[in-house]
Amino acid sequence: MNPLNKYLLIADDNDGILDILKTYVSKEGFYPLIAHDGEEALQKFEEYKPILLLLDVMMPKKDGLTVCRGNSS
C-alpha cells in the first residue's frame, strides 16, 4: 500500500449525505472520491485504490454489497 494514499471513496446516491461525509473526510486530511452509483464506485476504486470505502447498500446500477464484493459484471 502506498503510504501517501489518502483517498477515501464515498458512494451514495443521496447528495446531502455525500456533502456531509465529504466535509468530515476533508477535515480529517483525506481526499474524498465521490461516486453516485455502484458502477462509478467500482471505476474509481480501480483507478485510485482508496484506503477506505463508505458504501450505501441501496444504490443505482450496482448496490453497495456488490461493489464490496468487487463484482464488475
PQR file of N, CA, C, O and H, with PARSE charges and radii, in Angstrom:
ATOM      1  N   MET A   1       0.842  -1.180   0.000 -0.4000 1.5000
ATOM      2  CA  MET A   1       0.000   0.000   0.000 -0.0000 2.0000
ATOM      3  C   MET A   1       0.887   1.242   0.000  0.5500 1.7000
ATOM      4  O   MET A   1       1.893   1.301   0.707 -0.5500 1.4000
ATOM      5  N   ASN A   2       0.510   2.202  -0.779 -0.4000 1.5000
ATOM      6  CA  ASN A   2       1.220   3.468  -0.848 -0.0000 2.0000
ATOM      7  C   ASN A   2       0.913   4.278   0.419  0.5500 1.7000
ATOM      8  O   ASN A   2      -0.251   4.593   0.669 -0.5500 1.4000
ATOM      9  H   ASN A   2      -0.307   2.154  -1.353  0.4000 1.0000
ATOM     10  N   PRO A   3       1.940   4.628   1.232 -0.5600 1.5000
ATOM     11  CA  PRO A   3       1.667   5.375   2.471  0.2800 2.0000
ATOM     12  C   PRO A   3       1.144   6.789   2.221  0.5500 1.7000
ATOM     13  O   PRO A   3       0.615   7.421   3.135 -0.5500 1.4000
ATOM     14  N   LEU A   4       1.284   7.284   1.010 -0.4000 1.5000
ATOM     15  CA  LEU A   4       0.790   8.616   0.692 -0.0000 2.0000
ATOM     16  C   LEU A   4      -0.658   8.602   0.214  0.5500 1.7000
ATOM     17  O   LEU A   4      -1.247   9.657  -0.022 -0.5500 1.4000
ATOM     18  H   LEU A   4       1.714   6.770   0.267  0.4000 1.0000
ATOM     19  N   ASN A   5      -1.230   7.413   0.071 -0.4000 1.5000
ATOM     20  CA  ASN A   5      -2.614   7.286  -0.380 -0.0000 2.0000
ATOM     21  C   ASN A   5      -3.543   7.755   0.735  0.5500 1.7000
ATOM     22  O   ASN A   5      -3.618   7.132   1.795 -0.5500 1.4000
ATOM     23  H   ASN A   5      -0.752   6.556   0.262  0.4000 1.0000
ATOM     24  N   LYS A   6      -4.237   8.838   0.491 -0.4000 1.5000
ATOM     25  CA  LYS A   6      -5.188   9.372   1.474 -0.0000 2.0000
ATOM     26  C   LYS A   6      -6.577   9.496   0.858  0.5500 1.7000
ATOM     27  O   LYS A   6      -7.381  10.330   1.274 -0.5500 1.4000
ATOM     28  H   LYS A   6      -4.176   9.344  -0.370  0.4000 1.0000
ATOM     29  N   TYR A   7      -6.853   8.640  -0.156 -0.4000 1.5000
ATOM     30  CA  TYR A   7      -8.160   8.667  -0.806 -0.0000 2.0000
ATOM     31  C   TYR A   7      -9.164   7.810  -0.043  0.5500 1.7000
ATOM     32  O   TYR A   7      -8.862   6.686   0.358 -0.5500 1.4000
ATOM     33  H   TYR A   7      -6.199   7.963  -0.494  0.4000 1.0000
ATOM     34  N   LEU A   8     -10.367   8.359   0.153 -0.4000 1.5000
ATOM     35  CA  LEU A   8     -11.491   7.612   0.696 -0.0000 2.0000
ATOM     36  C   LEU A   8     -12.616   7.690  -0.319  0.5500 1.7000
ATOM     37  O   LEU A   8     -12.977   8.781  -0.762 -0.5500 1.4000
ATOM     38  H   LEU A   8     -10.612   9.273  -0.173  0.4000 1.0000
ATOM     39  N   LEU A   9     -13.167   6.562  -0.687 -0.4000 1.5000
ATOM     40  CA  LEU A   9     -14.261   6.509  -1.654 -0.0000 2.0000
ATOM     41  C   LEU A   9     -15.595   6.525  -0.917  0.5500 1.7000
ATOM     42  O   LEU A   9     -15.857   5.686  -0.055 -0.5500 1.4000
ATOM     43  H   LEU A   9     -12.874   5.676  -0.327  0.4000 1.0000
ATOM     44  N   ILE A  10     -16.427   7.488  -1.272 -0.4000 1.5000
ATOM     45  CA  ILE A  10     -17.769   7.610  -0.696 -0.0000 2.0000
ATOM     46  C   ILE A  10     -18.766   7.396  -1.834  0.5500 1.7000
ATOM     47  O   ILE A  10     -18.788   8.161  -2.798 -0.5500 1.4000
ATOM     48  H   ILE A  10     -16.214   8.169  -1.973  0.4000 1.0000
ATOM     49  N   ALA A  11     -19.581   6.365  -1.719 -0.4000 1.5000
ATOM     50  CA  ALA A  11     -20.552   6.051  -2.760 -0.0000 2.0000
ATOM     51  C   ALA A  11     -21.959   6.082  -2.184  0.5500 1.7000
ATOM     52  O   ALA A  11     -22.301   5.312  -1.286 -0.5500 1.4000
ATOM     53  H   ALA A  11     -19.563   5.744  -0.936  0.4000 1.0000
ATOM     54  N   ASP A  12     -22.763   6.987  -2.719 -0.4000 1.5000
ATOM     55  CA  ASP A  12     -24.144   7.139  -2.269 -0.0000 2.0000
ATOM     56  C   ASP A  12     -24.907   7.897  -3.346  0.5500 1.7000
ATOM     57  O   ASP A  12     -24.320   8.707  -4.064 -0.5500 1.4000
ATOM     58  H   ASP A  12     -22.486   7.612  -3.448  0.4000 1.0000
ATOM     59  N   ASP A  13     -26.187   7.651  -3.466 -0.4000 1.5000
ATOM     60  CA  ASP A  13     -26.997   8.373  -4.456 -0.0000 2.0000
ATOM     61  C   ASP A  13     -27.718   9.568  -3.840  0.5500 1.7000
ATOM     62  O   ASP A  13     -28.512  10.226  -4.514 -0.5500 1.4000
ATOM     63  H   ASP A  13     -26.664   6.993  -2.883  0.4000 1.0000
ATOM     64  N   ASN A  14     -27.452   9.853  -2.573 -0.4000 1.5000
ATOM     65  CA  ASN A  14     -28.062  10.980  -1.874 -0.0000 2.0000
ATOM     66  C   ASN A  14     -27.027  12.094  -1.733  0.5500 1.7000
ATOM     67  O   ASN A  14     -26.055  11.952  -0.991 -0.5500 1.4000
ATOM     68  H   ASN A  14     -26.807   9.319  -2.026  0.4000 1.0000
ATOM     69  N   ASP A  15     -27.235  13.205  -2.448 -0.4000 1.5000
ATOM     70  CA  ASP A  15     -26.271  14.299  -2.440 -0.0000 2.0000
ATOM     71  C   ASP A  15     -26.087  14.919  -1.059  0.5500 1.7000
ATOM     72  O   ASP A  15     -24.988  15.372  -0.740 -0.5500 1.4000
ATOM     73  H   ASP A  15     -28.024  13.320  -3.052  0.4000 1.0000
ATOM     74  N   GLY A  16     -27.114  14.954  -0.242 -0.4000 1.5000
ATOM     75  CA  GLY A  16     -26.997  15.504   1.105 -0.0000 2.0000
ATOM     76  C   GLY A  16     -26.021  14.705   1.957  0.5500 1.7000
ATOM     77  O   GLY A  16     -25.178  15.270   2.654 -0.5500 1.4000
ATOM     78  H   GLY A  16     -28.007  14.586  -0.501  0.4000 1.0000
ATOM     79  N   ILE A  17     -26.149  13.383   1.892 -0.4000 1.5000
ATOM     80  CA  ILE A  17     -25.237  12.510   2.640 -0.0000 2.0000
ATOM     81  C   ILE A  17     -23.816  12.654   2.097  0.5500 1.7000
ATOM     82  O   ILE A  17     -22.858  12.714   2.868 -0.5500 1.4000
ATOM     83  H   ILE A  17     -26.834  12.925   1.326  0.4000 1.0000
ATOM     84  N   LEU A  18     -23.680  12.708   0.780 -0.4000 1.5000
ATOM     85  CA  LEU A  18     -22.352  12.877   0.179 -0.0000 2.0000
ATOM     86  C   LEU A  18     -21.690  14.162   0.663  0.5500 1.7000
ATOM     87  O   LEU A  18     -20.506  14.159   1.000 -0.5500 1.4000
ATOM     88  H   LEU A  18     -24.458  12.658   0.153  0.4000 1.0000
ATOM     89  N   ASP A  19     -22.433  15.248   0.700 -0.4000 1.5000
ATOM     90  CA  ASP A  19     -21.868  16.527   1.136 -0.0000 2.0000
ATOM     91  C   ASP A  19     -21.387  16.468   2.583  0.5500 1.7000
ATOM     92  O   ASP A  19     -20.304  16.959   2.901 -0.5500 1.4000
ATOM     93  H   ASP A  19     -23.395  15.252   0.426  0.4000 1.0000
ATOM     94  N   ILE A  20     -22.185  15.874   3.451 -0.4000 1.5000
ATOM     95  CA  ILE A  20     -21.809  15.767   4.868 -0.0000 2.0000
ATOM     96  C   ILE A  20     -20.549  14.922   5.026  0.5500 1.7000
ATOM     97  O   ILE A  20     -19.601  15.332   5.696 -0.5500 1.4000
ATOM     98  H   ILE A  20     -23.065  15.475   3.193  0.4000 1.0000
ATOM     99  N   LEU A  21     -20.541  13.742   4.407 -0.4000 1.5000
ATOM    100  CA  LEU A  21     -19.383  12.852   4.544 -0.0000 2.0000
ATOM    101  C   LEU A  21     -18.133  13.464   3.915  0.5500 1.7000
ATOM    102  O   LEU A  21     -17.036  13.335   4.458 -0.5500 1.4000
ATOM    103  H   LEU A  21     -21.312  13.410   3.863  0.4000 1.0000
ATOM    104  N   LYS A  22     -18.296  14.126   2.776 -0.4000 1.5000
ATOM    105  CA  LYS A  22     -17.163  14.770   2.111 -0.0000 2.0000
ATOM    106  C   LYS A  22     -16.548  15.832   3.018  0.5500 1.7000
ATOM    107  O   LYS A  22     -15.325  15.954   3.086 -0.5500 1.4000
ATOM    108  H   LYS A  22     -19.187  14.231   2.335  0.4000 1.0000
ATOM    109  N   THR A  23     -17.373  16.592   3.705 -0.4000 1.5000
ATOM    110  CA  THR A  23     -16.885  17.633   4.613 -0.0000 2.0000
ATOM    111  C   THR A  23     -16.076  17.029   5.755  0.5500 1.7000
ATOM    112  O   THR A  23     -14.976  17.498   6.049 -0.5500 1.4000
ATOM    113  H   THR A  23     -18.367  16.493   3.650  0.4000 1.0000
ATOM    114  N   TYR A  24     -16.610  15.992   6.405 -0.4000 1.5000
ATOM    115  CA  TYR A  24     -15.906  15.372   7.526 -0.0000 2.0000
ATOM    116  C   TYR A  24     -14.606  14.706   7.094  0.5500 1.7000
ATOM    117  O   TYR A  24     -13.593  14.825   7.783 -0.5500 1.4000
ATOM    118  H   TYR A  24     -17.504  15.612   6.167  0.4000 1.0000
ATOM    119  N   VAL A  25     -14.622  14.018   5.978 -0.4000 1.5000
ATOM    120  CA  VAL A  25     -13.433  13.339   5.470 -0.0000 2.0000
ATOM    121  C   VAL A  25     -12.338  14.356   5.137  0.5500 1.7000
ATOM    122  O   VAL A  25     -11.167  14.135   5.445 -0.5500 1.4000
ATOM    123  H   VAL A  25     -15.446  13.921   5.419  0.4000 1.0000
ATOM    124  N   SER A  26     -12.723  15.461   4.512 -0.4000 1.5000
ATOM    125  CA  SER A  26     -11.763  16.503   4.149 -0.0000 2.0000
ATOM    126  C   SER A  26     -11.147  17.149   5.392  0.5500 1.7000
ATOM    127  O   SER A  26      -9.948  17.424   5.422 -0.5500 1.4000
ATOM    128  H   SER A  26     -13.674  15.640   4.262  0.4000 1.0000
ATOM    129  N   LYS A  27     -11.968  17.388   6.416 -0.4000 1.5000
ATOM    130  CA  LYS A  27     -11.468  17.992   7.657 -0.0000 2.0000
ATOM    131  C   LYS A  27     -10.425  17.126   8.339  0.5500 1.7000
ATOM    132  O   LYS A  27      -9.571  17.637   9.063 -0.5500 1.4000
ATOM    133  H   LYS A  27     -12.942  17.164   6.392  0.4000 1.0000
ATOM    134  N   GLU A  28     -10.484  15.827   8.118 -0.4000 1.5000
ATOM    135  CA  GLU A  28      -9.523  14.903   8.727 -0.0000 2.0000
ATOM    136  C   GLU A  28      -8.283  14.702   7.857  0.5500 1.7000
ATOM    137  O   GLU A  28      -7.422  13.883   8.180 -0.5500 1.4000
ATOM    138  H   GLU A  28     -11.177  15.411   7.530  0.4000 1.0000
ATOM    139  N   GLY A  29      -8.190  15.448   6.753 -0.4000 1.5000
ATOM    140  CA  GLY A  29      -6.987  15.403   5.929 -0.0000 2.0000
ATOM    141  C   GLY A  29      -6.993  14.363   4.824  0.5500 1.7000
ATOM    142  O   GLY A  29      -5.950  14.088   4.231 -0.5500 1.4000
ATOM    143  H   GLY A  29      -8.889  16.114   6.491  0.4000 1.0000
ATOM    144  N   PHE A  30      -8.147  13.781   4.537 -0.4000 1.5000
ATOM    145  CA  PHE A  30      -8.257  12.799   3.470 -0.0000 2.0000
ATOM    146  C   PHE A  30      -8.854  13.430   2.221  0.5500 1.7000
ATOM    147  O   PHE A  30      -9.439  14.512   2.280 -0.5500 1.4000
ATOM    148  H   PHE A  30      -8.995  14.004   5.018  0.4000 1.0000
ATOM    149  N   TYR A  31      -8.705  12.756   1.107 -0.4000 1.5000
ATOM    150  CA  TYR A  31      -9.236  13.218  -0.172 -0.0000 2.0000
ATOM    151  C   TYR A  31     -10.456  12.380  -0.540  0.5500 1.7000
ATOM    152  O   TYR A  31     -10.315  11.210  -0.895 -0.5500 1.4000
ATOM    153  H   TYR A  31      -8.230  11.878   1.059  0.4000 1.0000
ATOM    154  N   PRO A  32     -11.653  12.964  -0.460 -0.5600 1.5000
ATOM    155  CA  PRO A  32     -12.846  12.183  -0.782  0.2800 2.0000
ATOM    156  C   PRO A  32     -13.010  11.984  -2.283  0.5500 1.7000
ATOM    157  O   PRO A  32     -12.884  12.923  -3.069 -0.5500 1.4000
ATOM    158  N   LEU A  33     -13.289  10.762  -2.657 -0.4000 1.5000
ATOM    159  CA  LEU A  33     -13.680  10.413  -4.025 -0.0000 2.0000
ATOM    160  C   LEU A  33     -15.171  10.146  -3.971  0.5500 1.7000
ATOM    161  O   LEU A  33     -15.631   9.362  -3.142 -0.5500 1.4000
ATOM    162  H   LEU A  33     -13.392   9.999  -2.019  0.4000 1.0000
ATOM    163  N   ILE A  34     -15.925  10.782  -4.837 -0.4000 1.5000
ATOM    164  CA  ILE A  34     -17.377  10.682  -4.800 -0.0000 2.0000
ATOM    165  C   ILE A  34     -17.886   9.841  -5.965  0.5500 1.7000
ATOM    166  O   ILE A  34     -17.471  10.029  -7.109 -0.5500 1.4000
ATOM    167  H   ILE A  34     -15.552  11.419  -5.511  0.4000 1.0000
ATOM    168  N   ALA A  35     -18.793   8.909  -5.658 -0.4000 1.5000
ATOM    169  CA  ALA A  35     -19.463   8.110  -6.682 -0.0000 2.0000
ATOM    170  C   ALA A  35     -20.967   8.142  -6.387  0.5500 1.7000
ATOM    171  O   ALA A  35     -21.387   8.058  -5.233 -0.5500 1.4000
ATOM    172  H   ALA A  35     -19.129   8.757  -4.729  0.4000 1.0000
ATOM    173  N   HIS A  36     -21.758   8.264  -7.442 -0.4000 1.5000
ATOM    174  CA  HIS A  36     -23.213   8.344  -7.281 -0.0000 2.0000
ATOM    175  C   HIS A  36     -23.926   7.017  -7.541  0.5500 1.7000
ATOM    176  O   HIS A  36     -25.138   6.917  -7.352 -0.5500 1.4000
ATOM    177  H   HIS A  36     -21.416   8.332  -8.380  0.4000 1.0000
ATOM    178  N   ASP A  37     -23.189   6.012  -7.967 -0.4000 1.5000
ATOM    179  CA  ASP A  37     -23.761   4.684  -8.182 -0.0000 2.0000
ATOM    180  C   ASP A  37     -22.653   3.646  -8.083  0.5500 1.7000
ATOM    181  O   ASP A  37     -21.472   3.986  -8.013 -0.5500 1.4000
ATOM    182  H   ASP A  37     -22.204   6.094  -8.121  0.4000 1.0000
ATOM    183  N   GLY A  38     -23.044   2.385  -8.079 -0.4000 1.5000
ATOM    184  CA  GLY A  38     -22.087   1.308  -7.905 -0.0000 2.0000
ATOM    185  C   GLY A  38     -21.082   1.164  -9.031  0.5500 1.7000
ATOM    186  O   GLY A  38     -19.921   0.839  -8.784 -0.5500 1.4000
ATOM    187  H   GLY A  38     -24.004   2.109  -8.136  0.4000 1.0000
ATOM    188  N   GLU A  39     -21.504   1.399 -10.252 -0.4000 1.5000
ATOM    189  CA  GLU A  39     -20.580   1.290 -11.382 -0.0000 2.0000
ATOM    190  C   GLU A  39     -19.484   2.349 -11.295  0.5500 1.7000
ATOM    191  O   GLU A  39     -18.311   2.065 -11.537 -0.5500 1.4000
ATOM    192  H   GLU A  39     -22.447   1.664 -10.452  0.4000 1.0000
ATOM    193  N   GLU A  40     -19.879   3.569 -10.948 -0.4000 1.5000
ATOM    194  CA  GLU A  40     -18.899   4.647 -10.792 -0.0000 2.0000
ATOM    195  C   GLU A  40     -17.958   4.342  -9.622  0.5500 1.7000
ATOM    196  O   GLU A  40     -16.766   4.639  -9.695 -0.5500 1.4000
ATOM    197  H   GLU A  40     -20.831   3.800 -10.751  0.4000 1.0000
ATOM    198  N   ALA A  41     -18.480   3.756  -8.552 -0.4000 1.5000
ATOM    199  CA  ALA A  41     -17.654   3.395  -7.404 -0.0000 2.0000
ATOM    200  C   ALA A  41     -16.588   2.371  -7.792  0.5500 1.7000
ATOM    201  O   ALA A  41     -15.426   2.511  -7.411 -0.5500 1.4000
ATOM    202  H   ALA A  41     -19.449   3.515  -8.493  0.4000 1.0000
ATOM    203  N   LEU A  42     -16.975   1.354  -8.541 -0.4000 1.5000
ATOM    204  CA  LEU A  42     -16.001   0.354  -8.981 -0.0000 2.0000
ATOM    205  C   LEU A  42     -14.922   0.964  -9.868  0.5500 1.7000
ATOM    206  O   LEU A  42     -13.745   0.625  -9.744 -0.5500 1.4000
ATOM    207  H   LEU A  42     -17.920   1.241  -8.850  0.4000 1.0000
ATOM    208  N   GLN A  43     -15.327   1.866 -10.763 -0.4000 1.5000
ATOM    209  CA  GLN A  43     -14.367   2.514 -11.661 -0.0000 2.0000
ATOM    210  C   GLN A  43     -13.370   3.343 -10.854  0.5500 1.7000
ATOM    211  O   GLN A  43     -12.166   3.281 -11.104 -0.5500 1.4000
ATOM    212  H   GLN A  43     -16.283   2.141 -10.864  0.4000 1.0000
ATOM    213  N   LYS A  44     -13.862   4.113  -9.892 -0.4000 1.5000
ATOM    214  CA  LYS A  44     -12.967   4.950  -9.086 -0.0000 2.0000
ATOM    215  C   LYS A  44     -12.094   4.107  -8.159  0.5500 1.7000
ATOM    216  O   LYS A  44     -10.951   4.468  -7.880 -0.5500 1.4000
ATOM    217  H   LYS A  44     -14.840   4.163  -9.689  0.4000 1.0000
ATOM    218  N   PHE A  45     -12.632   2.990  -7.685 -0.4000 1.5000
ATOM    219  CA  PHE A  45     -11.824   2.097  -6.858 -0.0000 2.0000
ATOM    220  C   PHE A  45     -10.629   1.576  -7.654  0.5500 1.7000
ATOM    221  O   PHE A  45      -9.500   1.577  -7.164 -0.5500 1.4000
ATOM    222  H   PHE A  45     -13.560   2.697  -7.912  0.4000 1.0000
ATOM    223  N   GLU A  46     -10.883   1.137  -8.866 -0.4000 1.5000
ATOM    224  CA  GLU A  46      -9.794   0.616  -9.713 -0.0000 2.0000
ATOM    225  C   GLU A  46      -8.776   1.699 -10.050  0.5500 1.7000
ATOM    226  O   GLU A  46      -7.575   1.431 -10.092 -0.5500 1.4000
ATOM    227  H   GLU A  46     -11.800   1.137  -9.264  0.4000 1.0000
ATOM    228  N   GLU A  47      -9.242   2.902 -10.287 -0.4000 1.5000
ATOM    229  CA  GLU A  47      -8.351   3.995 -10.697 -0.0000 2.0000
ATOM    230  C   GLU A  47      -7.498   4.531  -9.546  0.5500 1.7000
ATOM    231  O   GLU A  47      -6.304   4.770  -9.727 -0.5500 1.4000
ATOM    232  H   GLU A  47     -10.217   3.119 -10.254  0.4000 1.0000
ATOM    233  N   TYR A  48      -8.095   4.721  -8.367 -0.4000 1.5000
ATOM    234  CA  TYR A  48      -7.412   5.397  -7.266 -0.0000 2.0000
ATOM    235  C   TYR A  48      -6.930   4.492  -6.135  0.5500 1.7000
ATOM    236  O   TYR A  48      -6.060   4.895  -5.363 -0.5500 1.4000
ATOM    237  H   TYR A  48      -9.065   4.527  -8.220  0.4000 1.0000
ATOM    238  N   LYS A  49      -7.467   3.290  -6.018 -0.4000 1.5000
ATOM    239  CA  LYS A  49      -7.124   2.360  -4.935 -0.0000 2.0000
ATOM    240  C   LYS A  49      -7.239   3.021  -3.559  0.5500 1.7000
ATOM    241  O   LYS A  49      -6.252   3.093  -2.827 -0.5500 1.4000
ATOM    242  H   LYS A  49      -8.174   2.962  -6.645  0.4000 1.0000
ATOM    243  N   PRO A  50      -8.437   3.507  -3.198 -0.5600 1.5000
ATOM    244  CA  PRO A  50      -8.604   4.195  -1.912  0.2800 2.0000
ATOM    245  C   PRO A  50      -8.337   3.264  -0.731  0.5500 1.7000
ATOM    246  O   PRO A  50      -8.417   2.041  -0.849 -0.5500 1.4000
ATOM    247  N   ILE A  51      -8.015   3.879   0.413 -0.4000 1.5000
ATOM    248  CA  ILE A  51      -7.723   3.090   1.607 -0.0000 2.0000
ATOM    249  C   ILE A  51      -8.985   2.690   2.370  0.5500 1.7000
ATOM    250  O   ILE A  51      -8.941   1.813   3.233 -0.5500 1.4000
ATOM    251  H   ILE A  51      -7.950   4.872   0.508  0.4000 1.0000
ATOM    252  N   LEU A  52     -10.115   3.340   2.047 -0.4000 1.5000
ATOM    253  CA  LEU A  52     -11.368   3.049   2.730 -0.0000 2.0000
ATOM    254  C   LEU A  52     -12.536   3.325   1.801  0.5500 1.7000
ATOM    255  O   LEU A  52     -12.486   4.260   1.002 -0.5500 1.4000
ATOM    256  H   LEU A  52     -10.151   4.052   1.346  0.4000 1.0000
ATOM    257  N   LEU A  53     -13.590   2.518   1.899 -0.4000 1.5000
ATOM    258  CA  LEU A  53     -14.810   2.722   1.126 -0.0000 2.0000
ATOM    259  C   LEU A  53     -15.979   2.908   2.077  0.5500 1.7000
ATOM    260  O   LEU A  53     -16.147   2.142   3.026 -0.5500 1.4000
ATOM    261  H   LEU A  53     -13.630   1.758   2.548  0.4000 1.0000
ATOM    262  N   LEU A  54     -16.783   3.926   1.820 -0.4000 1.5000
ATOM    263  CA  LEU A  54     -18.053   4.123   2.526 -0.0000 2.0000
ATOM    264  C   LEU A  54     -19.142   3.918   1.484  0.5500 1.7000
ATOM    265  O   LEU A  54     -19.324   4.753   0.598 -0.5500 1.4000
ATOM    266  H   LEU A  54     -16.647   4.548   1.049  0.4000 1.0000
ATOM    267  N   LEU A  55     -19.866   2.806   1.589 -0.4000 1.5000
ATOM    268  CA  LEU A  55     -20.798   2.408   0.545 -0.0000 2.0000
ATOM    269  C   LEU A  55     -22.237   2.379   1.047  0.5500 1.7000
ATOM    270  O   LEU A  55     -22.542   1.793   2.086 -0.5500 1.4000
ATOM    271  H   LEU A  55     -19.717   2.127   2.308  0.4000 1.0000
ATOM    272  N   ASP A  56     -23.107   3.021   0.287 -0.4000 1.5000
ATOM    273  CA  ASP A  56     -24.542   2.895   0.517 -0.0000 2.0000
ATOM    274  C   ASP A  56     -24.950   1.509   0.025  0.5500 1.7000
ATOM    275  O   ASP A  56     -24.500   1.066  -1.032 -0.5500 1.4000
ATOM    276  H   ASP A  56     -22.860   3.497  -0.557  0.4000 1.0000
ATOM    277  N   VAL A  57     -25.788   0.837   0.775 -0.4000 1.5000
ATOM    278  CA  VAL A  57     -26.227  -0.501   0.364 -0.0000 2.0000
ATOM    279  C   VAL A  57     -27.178  -0.430  -0.829  0.5500 1.7000
ATOM    280  O   VAL A  57     -27.129  -1.287  -1.710 -0.5500 1.4000
ATOM    281  H   VAL A  57     -26.153   1.197   1.633  0.4000 1.0000
ATOM    282  N   MET A  58     -28.031   0.574  -0.861 -0.4000 1.5000
ATOM    283  CA  MET A  58     -29.038   0.668  -1.921 -0.0000 2.0000
ATOM    284  C   MET A  58     -28.698   1.815  -2.880  0.5500 1.7000
ATOM    285  O   MET A  58     -29.116   2.956  -2.681 -0.5500 1.4000
ATOM    286  H   MET A  58     -28.070   1.271  -0.145  0.4000 1.0000
ATOM    287  N   MET A  59     -27.932   1.485  -3.920 -0.4000 1.5000
ATOM    288  CA  MET A  59     -27.554   2.465  -4.944 -0.0000 2.0000
ATOM    289  C   MET A  59     -28.033   1.986  -6.303  0.5500 1.7000
ATOM    290  O   MET A  59     -28.300   0.800  -6.492 -0.5500 1.4000
ATOM    291  H   MET A  59     -27.593   0.558  -4.082  0.4000 1.0000
ATOM    292  N   PRO A  60     -28.141   2.911  -7.251 -0.5600 1.5000
ATOM    293  CA  PRO A  60     -28.486   2.512  -8.619  0.2800 2.0000
ATOM    294  C   PRO A  60     -27.349   1.726  -9.277  0.5500 1.7000
ATOM    295  O   PRO A  60     -26.192   1.810  -8.866 -0.5500 1.4000
ATOM    296  N   LYS A  61     -27.705   0.974 -10.290 -0.4000 1.5000
ATOM    297  CA  LYS A  61     -26.809   0.195 -11.154 -0.0000 2.0000
ATOM    298  C   LYS A  61     -26.197  -0.993 -10.429  0.5500 1.7000
ATOM    299  O   LYS A  61     -26.420  -2.132 -10.839 -0.5500 1.4000
ATOM    300  H   LYS A  61     -28.646   0.906 -10.624  0.4000 1.0000
ATOM    301  N   LYS A  62     -25.435  -0.767  -9.368 -0.4000 1.5000
ATOM    302  CA  LYS A  62     -24.899  -1.852  -8.538 -0.0000 2.0000
ATOM    303  C   LYS A  62     -25.019  -1.408  -7.087  0.5500 1.7000
ATOM    304  O   LYS A  62     -24.672  -0.278  -6.743 -0.5500 1.4000
ATOM    305  H   LYS A  62     -25.254   0.158  -9.035  0.4000 1.0000
ATOM    306  N   ASP A  63     -25.515  -2.310  -6.235 -0.4000 1.5000
ATOM    307  CA  ASP A  63     -25.656  -1.945  -4.829 -0.0000 2.0000
ATOM    308  C   ASP A  63     -24.304  -2.014  -4.113  0.5500 1.7000
ATOM    309  O   ASP A  63     -23.332  -2.544  -4.652 -0.5500 1.4000
ATOM    310  H   ASP A  63     -25.797  -3.228  -6.514  0.4000 1.0000
ATOM    311  N   GLY A  64     -24.255  -1.475  -2.900 -0.4000 1.5000
ATOM    312  CA  GLY A  64     -23.018  -1.420  -2.149 -0.0000 2.0000
ATOM    313  C   GLY A  64     -22.429  -2.786  -1.832  0.5500 1.7000
ATOM    314  O   GLY A  64     -21.208  -2.929  -1.773 -0.5500 1.4000
ATOM    315  H   GLY A  64     -25.045  -1.045  -2.462  0.4000 1.0000
ATOM    316  N   LEU A  65     -23.274  -3.792  -1.627 -0.4000 1.5000
ATOM    317  CA  LEU A  65     -22.759  -5.141  -1.349 -0.0000 2.0000
ATOM    318  C   LEU A  65     -22.056  -5.724  -2.568  0.5500 1.7000
ATOM    319  O   LEU A  65     -21.025  -6.383  -2.437 -0.5500 1.4000
ATOM    320  H   LEU A  65     -24.266  -3.675  -1.675  0.4000 1.0000
ATOM    321  N   THR A  66     -22.608  -5.485  -3.746 -0.4000 1.5000
ATOM    322  CA  THR A  66     -21.977  -5.950  -4.980 -0.0000 2.0000
ATOM    323  C   THR A  66     -20.640  -5.255  -5.188  0.5500 1.7000
ATOM    324  O   THR A  66     -19.658  -5.885  -5.581 -0.5500 1.4000
ATOM    325  H   THR A  66     -23.446  -4.950  -3.852  0.4000 1.0000
ATOM    326  N   VAL A  67     -20.606  -3.958  -4.923 -0.4000 1.5000
ATOM    327  CA  VAL A  67     -19.352  -3.211  -5.040 -0.0000 2.0000
ATOM    328  C   VAL A  67     -18.329  -3.752  -4.053  0.5500 1.7000
ATOM    329  O   VAL A  67     -17.161  -3.930  -4.400 -0.5500 1.4000
ATOM    330  H   VAL A  67     -21.404  -3.446  -4.603  0.4000 1.0000
ATOM    331  N   CYS A  68     -18.758  -4.011  -2.835 -0.4000 1.5000
ATOM    332  CA  CYS A  68     -17.849  -4.529  -1.807 -0.0000 2.0000
ATOM    333  C   CYS A  68     -17.251  -5.873  -2.204  0.5500 1.7000
ATOM    334  O   CYS A  68     -16.092  -6.159  -1.904 -0.5500 1.4000
ATOM    335  H   CYS A  68     -19.707  -3.866  -2.554  0.4000 1.0000
ATOM    336  N   ARG A  69     -18.036  -6.679  -2.867 -0.4000 1.5000
ATOM    337  CA  ARG A  69     -17.545  -7.978  -3.346 -0.0000 2.0000
ATOM    338  C   ARG A  69     -16.597  -7.827  -4.528  0.5500 1.7000
ATOM    339  O   ARG A  69     -15.853  -8.750  -4.860 -0.5500 1.4000
ATOM    340  H   ARG A  69     -18.978  -6.446  -3.111  0.4000 1.0000
ATOM    341  N   GLY A  70     -16.631  -6.651  -5.163 -0.4000 1.5000
ATOM    342  CA  GLY A  70     -15.747  -6.410  -6.295 -0.0000 2.0000
ATOM    343  C   GLY A  70     -16.266  -6.974  -7.592  0.5500 1.7000
ATOM    344  O   GLY A  70     -15.492  -7.184  -8.526 -0.5500 1.4000
ATOM    345  H   GLY A  70     -17.236  -5.901  -4.893  0.4000 1.0000
ATOM    346  N   ASN A  71     -17.565  -7.225  -7.675 -0.4000 1.5000
ATOM    347  CA  ASN A  71     -18.135  -7.780  -8.899 -0.0000 2.0000
ATOM    348  C   ASN A  71     -18.291  -6.691  -9.933  0.5500 1.7000
ATOM    349  O   ASN A  71     -19.047  -5.740  -9.734 -0.5500 1.4000
ATOM    350  H   ASN A  71     -18.193  -7.054  -6.917  0.4000 1.0000
ATOM    351  N   SER A  72     -17.582  -6.823 -11.032 -0.4000 1.5000
ATOM    352  CA  SER A  72     -17.688  -5.816 -12.089 -0.0000 2.0000
ATOM    353  C   SER A  72     -18.675  -6.229 -13.170  0.5500 1.7000
ATOM    354  O   SER A  72     -18.938  -5.457 -14.093 -0.5500 1.4000
ATOM    355  H   SER A  72     -16.968  -7.595 -11.194  0.4000 1.0000
ATOM    356  N   SER A  73     -19.216  -7.420 -13.070 -0.4000 1.5000
ATOM    357  CA  SER A  73     -20.180  -7.857 -14.101 -0.0000 2.0000
ATOM    358  C   SER A  73     -21.598  -7.618 -13.675  0.5500 1.7000
ATOM    359  O   SER A  73     -22.527  -7.927 -14.422 -0.5500 1.4000
ATOM    360  H   SER A  73     -19.002  -8.047 -12.321  0.4000 1.0000
TER
END
